[in-house]
Amino acid sequence: MRLFKSKAEKELDNIIKDIDINLSNNYKEPAHNARAKLASRTAELLKSKRINEDTYKRYMQIYEKYTVMMRDYHH
């Protein structure tokens, strides 16, 4: 884990915190929305070169972890 993170990485970390908070409170739709936001924002940050390919892959692995975990997480 890196000691100093960029603003972009901190933004992505905050989205992950939102997912965790929503999951812990059983807020299914907001958790799914935050998970989708993580994927789209990660792609946007890569496209704008605010994160590099390695950072993109690391956050997409986190996205995939949540996707698998939330697979049967419906109303």
N, C-alpha and C positions, 0 to 999 in steps of 0.2 A: 504494500500500500504506500502510495506516495504521500510525503509530508505536506506538500503544498499543491493544492488543486486549483485549476483555472476557474474562472467565473462560470464557464460553460459546464464544467464537471460539477460544481456546487449546485447549479441549477438542476442538473439531472439527479443529483443526490436528493434534492428537495422533492422531486417528483417521486422518487423511491420512498421517501418518508411518508408522502401522501398515500401511496399504495399501502404501506404497512399500517398506518393509522386507520385507514378505511377497512382493511381486512380485520384488524383487531376489534373494531366496533361493529363488524358484520354489515358494513355498508357496501353491498354488492355492486350496485351500479356505479357509484363513485370510484370504487376500486378498479373496475373494468375501464372506466374512462381515464383514470390516471395511468393505467398500464398502457393503454393506446397512446396516450400523450407521451409516455416515455419513448416509445418506438418512433413516433413522428418527430419529436423534438431531437432525438439522437440523430436521425437522418438529416434533419435540417442543419444541425450543427456541423456534421461532416461535410455536407454540400457547401456550406459557407466557410469551410476550413477553420472553424473555431475549435474543432477537435480533430485528432489524427485517426488513421485507420485502426490502430491498436486500441485506442480509447473507445472508438465506435464498437469494435468487436466485444470489448469487455462489457459495455453497457447493454449490448444486444444479448449477451449471454444471460445477464440479469433479467432482461425482458423475457427471454425464453423460459427461464426458471419460473417466473410468475405465470406465464402462459400455461405451463404444465400444471402448476399448483392450482390454478383457478379454472381448469378445464371444466369441472362439473359444478362450478360456482354460479348458480342461476337463482332467479327469484323463486 
